[in-house]
Amino acid sequence: MRSWMRRLSLCALAALFLAGRCSASDVASAREALKKGNYATAFKTLAPLAKQGKPEAQVLLGRMYLMGYGVLKDPAEAYELFNAAAAKGNADGEFYIGARAVLTHVGLATGLKYLRLSAEQGNQDAQLLLGQTYSTGIKGAVPRDPVKAEMWLRLAAKNNLPFYKAQLEGAERQMTPEQVAQGKALAAAWKPQHGLRPDTKPRSTRP
């Protein structure tokens, strides 16, 4: 009896493992289809995976609805999908939610939280926007903080496209050498924290 139960448990675990491998492969193929403009194939692959709650599929499908790639533009549906992915700790989903709030100045407190969670996981677009936000500040909501700006912009620029480096260099021209040095030190000590959900806090006490 025990042997039978053990075999059943191992079979169940194997099935779950294979299902995870298959969904990851499907998401990768859908991502490639999107790059090639094969939107029908991408949608056919992503829709059921998103319905199953796969965060990577939810983000990609959300992008299709946001941009109107092969479907009618539907920002409400897009952000519903981004929210679902963000709730599971997906950094891209968190970035989309945070970016909309920061760029529109609507729901800033929540938006900054999502943006920070995404940045802490290593999303360089989130790091860029967070750094820009601290570089300029938002009147009545976010005070200007050159040290935080230096830290996040430096992380965003690391091994990235020239545009990101240009943003860092432009911000540094508005900083003192001391502020740049402090930000550099924070960036050097930074480590990514993957899977951060909206109901959790980063382990560190970084700014």
C-alpha positions as CSV (number, residue, x, y, z in Angstrom):
1,M,0.0,0.0,0.0
2,R,2.8,2.4,1.0
3,S,4.7,1.6,-2.2
4,W,1.5,2.3,-4.3
5,M,1.0,5.6,-2.6
6,R,4.6,6.6,-3.0
7,R,4.4,5.8,-6.7
8,L,1.2,7.9,-7.0
9,S,2.8,10.8,-5.2
10,L,5.9,10.7,-7.5
11,C,3.7,10.6,-10.6
12,A,1.8,13.6,-9.4
13,L,5.0,15.5,-8.7
14,A,6.4,14.5,-12.1
15,A,3.2,15.7,-13.8
16,L,3.4,19.1,-12.0
17,F,7.1,19.4,-13.0
18,L,6.4,18.6,-16.7
19,A,3.4,21.0,-16.7
20,G,5.7,23.8,-15.5
21,R,8.3,23.0,-18.1
22,C,5.7,22.9,-20.8
23,S,4.1,26.2,-19.8
24,A,7.5,27.9,-19.7
25,S,8.3,26.5,-23.2
26,D,4.9,27.7,-24.4
27,V,5.5,31.2,-23.0
28,A,8.9,31.4,-24.7
29,S,7.4,30.3,-28.1
30,A,4.6,33.0,-27.6
31,R,7.2,35.6,-26.9
32,E,9.1,34.7,-30.1
33,A,5.8,34.8,-32.0
34,L,5.2,38.3,-30.7
35,K,8.6,39.5,-31.8
36,K,7.8,38.2,-35.3
37,G,4.4,39.9,-35.4
38,N,2.6,36.5,-35.4
39,Y,-0.1,37.8,-33.1
40,A,-2.7,35.1,-33.7
41,T,-0.3,32.3,-32.7
42,A,0.8,34.3,-29.6
43,F,-2.7,35.0,-28.5
44,K,-3.8,31.3,-29.0
45,T,-0.9,30.2,-26.8
46,L,-1.1,32.9,-24.1
47,A,-4.8,33.2,-23.5
48,P,-5.3,29.7,-21.9
49,L,-2.0,30.1,-19.9
50,A,-3.1,33.5,-18.6
51,K,-6.4,32.0,-17.6
52,Q,-4.5,29.3,-15.7
53,G,-2.8,32.1,-13.7
54,K,0.6,32.0,-15.3
55,P,2.1,35.5,-14.6
56,E,4.5,35.6,-17.5
57,A,1.6,34.8,-19.9
58,Q,-0.6,37.4,-18.2
59,V,2.0,40.1,-18.7
60,L,2.6,39.2,-22.4
61,L,-1.2,39.0,-23.1
62,G,-1.6,42.3,-21.2
63,R,0.9,43.9,-23.5
64,M,-1.1,42.7,-26.5
65,Y,-4.2,44.4,-25.1
66,L,-2.4,47.5,-24.1
67,M,-0.8,48.0,-27.5
68,G,-3.5,46.5,-29.7
69,Y,-1.2,43.7,-31.0
70,G,-3.6,41.4,-32.9
71,V,-6.5,42.4,-30.6
72,L,-8.6,45.5,-30.0
73,K,-6.9,47.8,-27.6
74,D,-8.3,47.3,-24.1
75,P,-6.3,49.0,-21.4
76,A,-8.7,47.9,-18.7
77,E,-8.2,44.3,-19.6
78,A,-4.4,44.9,-19.9
79,Y,-4.1,46.3,-16.4
80,E,-6.3,43.6,-15.0
81,L,-3.8,41.1,-16.3
82,F,-0.8,43.1,-15.1
83,N,-2.5,43.3,-11.6
84,A,-2.9,39.6,-11.5
85,A,0.7,39.0,-12.4
86,A,1.9,41.6,-10.0
87,A,0.0,39.9,-7.2
88,K,2.2,36.9,-7.7
89,G,5.4,38.9,-7.5
90,N,6.0,39.2,-11.2
91,A,8.4,42.1,-11.7
92,D,7.1,43.1,-15.1
93,G,3.5,43.2,-13.9
94,E,4.6,45.3,-11.0
95,F,6.5,47.7,-13.3
96,Y,3.4,48.3,-15.5
97,I,1.2,49.0,-12.5
98,G,3.8,51.3,-10.9
99,A,4.7,53.1,-14.1
100,R,1.1,54.0,-14.9
101,A,0.6,55.5,-11.4
102,V,3.9,57.4,-11.4
103,L,3.5,58.8,-14.9
104,T,-0.2,59.8,-14.4
105,H,0.3,60.9,-10.7
106,V,-2.8,58.8,-9.8
107,G,-2.5,56.4,-6.9
108,L,1.1,57.4,-6.3
109,A,1.6,55.7,-3.0
110,T,0.6,52.3,-4.4
111,G,2.4,53.0,-7.6
112,L,5.7,53.8,-6.0
113,K,5.4,50.6,-3.9
114,Y,4.9,48.5,-7.0
115,L,7.7,50.3,-8.8
116,R,10.1,49.7,-5.9
117,L,9.2,46.0,-5.7
118,S,9.9,45.6,-9.4
119,A,13.2,47.6,-9.1
120,E,14.3,45.5,-6.2
121,Q,13.9,42.4,-8.3
122,G,16.2,43.8,-10.9
123,N,13.8,45.2,-13.5
124,Q,15.9,47.9,-15.1
125,D,13.0,49.8,-16.6
126,A,11.6,50.1,-13.1
127,Q,15.0,51.2,-11.7
128,L,15.2,53.8,-14.4
129,L,11.8,55.3,-13.7
130,L,12.3,55.2,-10.0
131,G,15.6,56.9,-10.4
132,Q,14.1,59.6,-12.6
133,T,11.3,60.1,-10.1
134,Y,13.8,60.7,-7.3
135,S,15.9,62.9,-9.5
136,T,13.2,65.4,-10.2
137,G,10.7,64.7,-7.4
138,I,7.0,65.0,-7.6
139,K,5.5,68.1,-6.0
140,G,3.5,67.3,-2.9
141,A,4.2,63.6,-3.1
142,V,7.8,62.6,-3.7
143,P,10.7,64.9,-2.5
144,R,13.8,65.1,-4.7
145,D,16.5,62.7,-3.5
146,P,19.7,62.8,-5.5
147,V,21.3,59.9,-3.6
148,K,18.4,57.5,-4.3
149,A,18.3,58.8,-7.9
150,E,22.0,58.0,-8.3
151,M,21.6,54.5,-6.9
152,W,18.6,53.5,-9.0
153,L,19.8,55.1,-12.2
154,R,23.2,53.5,-11.8
155,L,21.6,50.1,-11.4
156,A,19.4,50.8,-14.5
157,A,22.4,51.7,-16.6
158,K,24.5,48.7,-15.7
159,N,25.3,46.5,-18.7
160,N,22.4,48.3,-20.5
161,L,21.7,50.3,-23.6
162,P,23.4,53.8,-24.0
163,F,20.1,55.6,-23.3
164,Y,20.1,54.4,-19.7
165,K,23.7,55.6,-19.3
166,A,22.8,58.9,-20.7
167,Q,20.0,59.3,-18.1
168,L,22.5,58.6,-15.4
169,E,25.0,61.1,-16.7
170,G,22.4,63.8,-17.1
171,A,21.1,63.3,-13.5
172,E,24.7,63.3,-12.1
173,R,25.3,66.8,-13.6
174,Q,22.7,68.0,-11.1
175,M,24.4,66.3,-8.1
176,T,27.2,67.0,-5.8
177,P,30.3,64.7,-5.7
178,E,29.2,63.5,-2.3
179,Q,25.7,62.6,-3.5
180,V,27.1,60.7,-6.4
181,A,29.5,58.8,-4.1
182,Q,26.8,57.9,-1.6
183,G,24.5,56.6,-4.5
184,K,27.4,54.6,-6.0
185,A,28.0,52.9,-2.6
186,L,24.3,52.0,-2.3
187,A,24.3,50.6,-5.8
188,A,27.4,48.5,-5.2
189,A,25.8,47.0,-2.1
190,W,22.5,46.2,-3.8
191,K,21.4,42.6,-4.4
192,P,18.2,41.6,-6.2
193,Q,15.3,40.1,-4.2
194,H,13.2,38.0,-6.5
195,G,9.5,37.2,-6.2
196,L,8.6,40.2,-4.0
197,R,4.8,40.5,-3.8
198,P,2.7,43.6,-3.0
199,D,2.0,42.2,0.5
200,T,5.7,41.8,1.4
201,K,8.5,44.3,2.1
202,P,12.1,44.2,0.8
203,R,14.4,42.6,3.3
204,S,16.8,45.5,3.2
205,T,16.5,48.9,4.7
206,R,17.7,50.6,1.6
207,P,16.1,54.0,0.7
